[in-house]
Amino acid sequence: MIENFELGDCVQMKKPHACGSNDWTIIRVGADIKIKCSKCGRIVMMDRVDFIKRGKKLLPKEIKS
């Protein structure tokens, strides 16, 4: 269950996407959350409550140099 998140965070969901990836990037935050699959690029929008329930954990941010 994910509690604190913000725009641009990478998250791991409990169930994998049809392409096989569990990793998503948050691209919109509000009453609804929009996430983008890291593997295939599919965009999904869901309610904040559903997102919090279906999310497994926040992935560490990569350091870009």
N, CA and C atoms as an extended XYZ file, in Angstrom:
195
Properties=species:S:1:pos:R:3:atomname:S:1:resname:S:1:resid:I:1 pbc="F F F"
N         0.840       -1.172        0.000 N   MET     1
C         0.000        0.000        0.000 CA  MET     1
C         0.889        1.241        0.000 C   MET     1
N         0.620        2.129       -0.926 N   ILE     2
C         1.412        3.341       -1.090 CA  ILE     2
C         0.681        4.494       -0.409 C   ILE     2
N         1.392        5.254        0.418 N   GLU     3
C         0.761        6.374        1.121 CA  GLU     3
C         1.241        7.718        0.605 C   GLU     3
N         2.540        7.912        0.499 N   ASN     4
C         3.092        9.199        0.057 CA  ASN     4
C         3.707        9.036       -1.323 C   ASN     4
N         3.202        9.787       -2.283 N   PHE     5
C         3.729        9.729       -3.633 CA  PHE     5
C         3.557       11.085       -4.278 C   PHE     5
N         4.319       11.335       -5.340 N   GLU     6
C         4.233       12.598       -6.054 CA  GLU     6
C         4.494       12.364       -7.535 C   GLU     6
N         4.313       13.403       -8.303 N   LEU     7
C         4.477       13.350       -9.744 CA  LEU     7
C         5.886       12.895      -10.111 C   LEU     7
N         5.999       11.941      -11.026 N   GLY     8
C         7.303       11.469      -11.482 CA  GLY     8
C         7.839       10.270      -10.725 C   GLY     8
N         7.182        9.867       -9.640 N   ASP     9
C         7.629        8.699       -8.880 CA  ASP     9
C         7.388        7.423       -9.672 C   ASP     9
N         8.260        6.443       -9.479 N   CYS    10
C         8.073        5.121      -10.066 CA  CYS    10
C         7.490        4.217       -8.983 C   CYS    10
N         6.459        3.467       -9.345 N   VAL    11
C         5.790        2.599       -8.389 CA  VAL    11
C         5.713        1.177       -8.933 C   VAL    11
N         5.621        0.234       -8.020 N   GLN    12
C         5.409       -1.155       -8.383 CA  GLN    12
C         4.002       -1.528       -7.941 C   GLN    12
N         3.210       -2.050       -8.873 N   MET    13
C         1.841       -2.441       -8.577 CA  MET    13
C         1.798       -3.913       -8.169 C   MET    13
N         0.721       -4.311       -7.490 N   LYS    14
C         0.600       -5.688       -7.018 CA  LYS    14
C         0.451       -6.686       -8.160 C   LYS    14
N        -0.351       -6.344       -9.165 N   LYS    15
C        -0.573       -7.251      -10.294 CA  LYS    15
C         0.166       -6.733      -11.520 C   LYS    15
N         0.746       -7.625      -12.315 N   PRO    16
C         1.465       -7.173      -13.514 CA  PRO    16
C         0.517       -6.734      -14.620 C   PRO    16
N         1.019       -5.878      -15.477 N   HIS    17
C         0.294       -5.437      -16.669 CA  HIS    17
C         0.311       -6.584      -17.678 C   HIS    17
N        -0.488       -6.523      -18.698 N   ALA    18
C        -0.559       -7.570      -19.715 CA  ALA    18
C         0.785       -7.781      -20.418 C   ALA    18
N         1.613       -6.745      -20.479 N   CYS    19
C         2.924       -6.868      -21.120 CA  CYS    19
C         3.940       -7.557      -20.219 C   CYS    19
N         3.608       -7.747      -18.935 N   GLY    20
C         4.486       -8.450      -18.008 CA  GLY    20
C         5.224       -7.566      -17.021 C   GLY    20
N         5.076       -6.271      -17.128 N   SER    21
C         5.791       -5.346      -16.249 CA  SER    21
C         4.926       -4.935      -15.053 C   SER    21
N         5.557       -4.770      -13.896 N   ASN    22
C         4.882       -4.275      -12.694 CA  ASN    22
C         5.230       -2.817      -12.412 C   ASN    22
N         6.158       -2.250      -13.175 N   ASP    23
C         6.684       -0.915      -12.906 CA  ASP    23
C         5.939        0.145      -13.705 C   ASP    23
N         5.522        1.207      -13.010 N   TRP    24
C         4.754        2.298      -13.612 CA  TRP    24
C         5.330        3.627      -13.148 C   TRP    24
N         5.112        4.678      -13.933 N   THR    25
C         5.521        6.035      -13.581 CA  THR    25
C         4.276        6.891      -13.432 C   THR    25
N         4.211        7.681      -12.359 N   ILE    26
C         3.069        8.560      -12.117 CA  ILE    26
C         3.214        9.792      -12.998 C   ILE    26
N         2.199       10.056      -13.846 N   ILE    27
C         2.273       11.211      -14.741 CA  ILE    27
C         1.202       12.259      -14.443 C   ILE    27
N         0.254       11.956      -13.549 N   ARG    28
C        -0.750       12.942      -13.137 CA  ARG    28
C        -1.215       12.603      -11.731 C   ARG    28
N        -1.304       13.629      -10.887 N   VAL    29
C        -1.753       13.445       -9.507 CA  VAL    29
C        -2.897       14.407       -9.250 C   VAL    29
N        -3.935       13.920       -8.633 N   GLY    30
C        -5.108       14.715       -8.296 CA  GLY    30
C        -6.122       13.789       -7.646 C   GLY    30
N        -7.401       14.030       -7.905 N   ALA    31
C        -8.436       13.110       -7.413 CA  ALA    31
C        -8.272       11.753       -8.092 C   ALA    31
N        -7.821       11.778       -9.358 N   ASP    32
C        -7.489       10.569      -10.094 CA  ASP    32
C        -5.981       10.538      -10.286 C   ASP    32
N        -5.432        9.339      -10.413 N   ILE    33
C        -4.001        9.162      -10.640 CA  ILE    33
C        -3.826        8.554      -12.025 C   ILE    33
N        -2.932        9.141      -12.817 N   LYS    34
C        -2.643        8.600      -14.145 CA  LYS    34
C        -1.229        8.031      -14.103 C   LYS    34
N        -1.100        6.765      -14.540 N   ILE    35
C         0.199        6.105      -14.521 CA  ILE    35
C         0.523        5.578      -15.918 C   ILE    35
N         1.831        5.479      -16.198 N   LYS    36
C         2.301        5.020      -17.501 CA  LYS    36
C         3.196        3.806      -17.301 C   LYS    36
N         2.934        2.732      -18.057 N   CYS    37
C         3.719        1.500      -17.960 CA  CYS    37
C         5.148        1.767      -18.429 C   CYS    37
N         6.113        1.275      -17.671 N   SER    38
C         7.517        1.505      -18.001 CA  SER    38
C         7.973        0.678      -19.194 C   SER    38
N         7.283       -0.418      -19.485 N   LYS    39
C         7.708       -1.304      -20.569 CA  LYS    39
C         7.041       -0.970      -21.905 C   LYS    39
N         5.708       -0.887      -21.918 N   CYS    40
C         4.996       -0.719      -23.194 CA  CYS    40
C         4.469        0.698      -23.418 C   CYS    40
N         4.418        1.530      -22.369 N   GLY    41
C         3.979        2.912      -22.521 CA  GLY    41
C         2.479        3.131      -22.408 C   GLY    41
N         1.714        2.086      -22.088 N   ARG    42
C         0.262        2.213      -21.923 CA  ARG    42
C        -0.030        3.152      -20.759 C   ARG    42
N        -1.044        4.003      -20.903 N   ILE    43
C        -1.428        4.942      -19.844 CA  ILE    43
C        -2.764        4.500      -19.259 C   ILE    43
N        -2.825        4.459      -17.940 N   VAL    44
C        -4.026        4.039      -17.219 CA  VAL    44
C        -4.360        5.104      -16.185 C   VAL    44
N        -5.661        5.426      -16.067 N   MET    45
C        -6.116        6.372      -15.051 CA  MET    45
C        -7.018        5.630      -14.077 C   MET    45
N        -6.802        5.860      -12.784 N   MET    46
C        -7.632        5.222      -11.758 CA  MET    46
C        -7.873        6.172      -10.603 C   MET    46
N        -8.888        5.874       -9.817 N   ASP    47
C        -9.183        6.671       -8.631 CA  ASP    47
C        -8.029        6.596       -7.652 C   ASP    47
N        -7.878        7.644       -6.853 N   ARG    48
C        -6.811        7.678       -5.847 CA  ARG    48
C        -6.931        6.500       -4.874 C   ARG    48
N        -8.148        6.176       -4.465 N   VAL    49
C        -8.366        5.078       -3.516 CA  VAL    49
C        -7.920        3.749       -4.126 C   VAL    49
N        -8.278        3.507       -5.395 N   ASP    50
C        -7.863        2.281       -6.077 CA  ASP    50
C        -6.347        2.222       -6.229 C   ASP    50
N        -5.735        3.351       -6.572 N   PHE    51
C        -4.282        3.395       -6.736 CA  PHE    51
C        -3.572        3.053       -5.422 C   PHE    51
N        -4.029        3.633       -4.332 N   ILE    52
C        -3.417        3.368       -3.032 CA  ILE    52
C        -3.568        1.901       -2.658 C   ILE    52
N        -4.726        1.324       -2.960 N   LYS    53
C        -4.988       -0.079       -2.628 CA  LYS    53
C        -4.187       -1.046       -3.513 C   LYS    53
N        -4.036       -0.716       -4.792 N   ARG    54
C        -3.383       -1.618       -5.748 CA  ARG    54
C        -1.866       -1.467       -5.805 C   ARG    54
N        -1.348       -0.362       -5.270 N   GLY    55
C         0.093       -0.138       -5.292 CA  GLY    55
C         0.807       -0.987       -4.267 C   GLY    55
N         1.979       -1.469       -4.630 N   LYS    56
C         2.758       -2.313       -3.725 CA  LYS    56
C         3.827       -1.500       -3.000 C   LYS    56
N         4.670       -0.771       -3.779 N   LYS    57
C         5.720        0.034       -3.148 CA  LYS    57
C         6.261        1.062       -4.124 C   LYS    57
N         6.908        2.074       -3.564 N   LEU    58
C         7.609        3.079       -4.359 CA  LEU    58
C         8.986        2.523       -4.707 C   LEU    58
N         9.405        2.698       -5.935 N   LEU    59
C        10.730        2.268       -6.347 CA  LEU    59
C        11.702        3.414       -6.151 C   LEU    59
N        12.964        3.097       -5.838 N   PRO    60
C        13.932        4.182       -5.619 CA  PRO    60
C        14.160        4.974       -6.892 C   PRO    60
N        14.314        6.288       -6.706 N   LYS    61
C        14.560        7.169       -7.851 CA  LYS    61
C        15.987        6.993       -8.330 C   LYS    61
N        16.138        6.984       -9.656 N   GLU    62
C        17.469        6.866      -10.233 CA  GLU    62
C        18.159        8.218      -10.190 C   GLU    62
N        19.433        8.209       -9.885 N   ILE    63
C        20.214        9.450       -9.842 CA  ILE    63
C        20.748        9.699      -11.247 C   ILE    63
N        20.329       10.815      -11.835 N   LYS    64
C        20.785       11.159      -13.176 CA  LYS    64
C        21.923       12.152      -13.089 C   LYS    64
N        23.024       11.837      -13.774 N   SER    65
C        24.167       12.744      -13.734 CA  SER    65
C        24.511       13.277      -15.089 C   SER    65
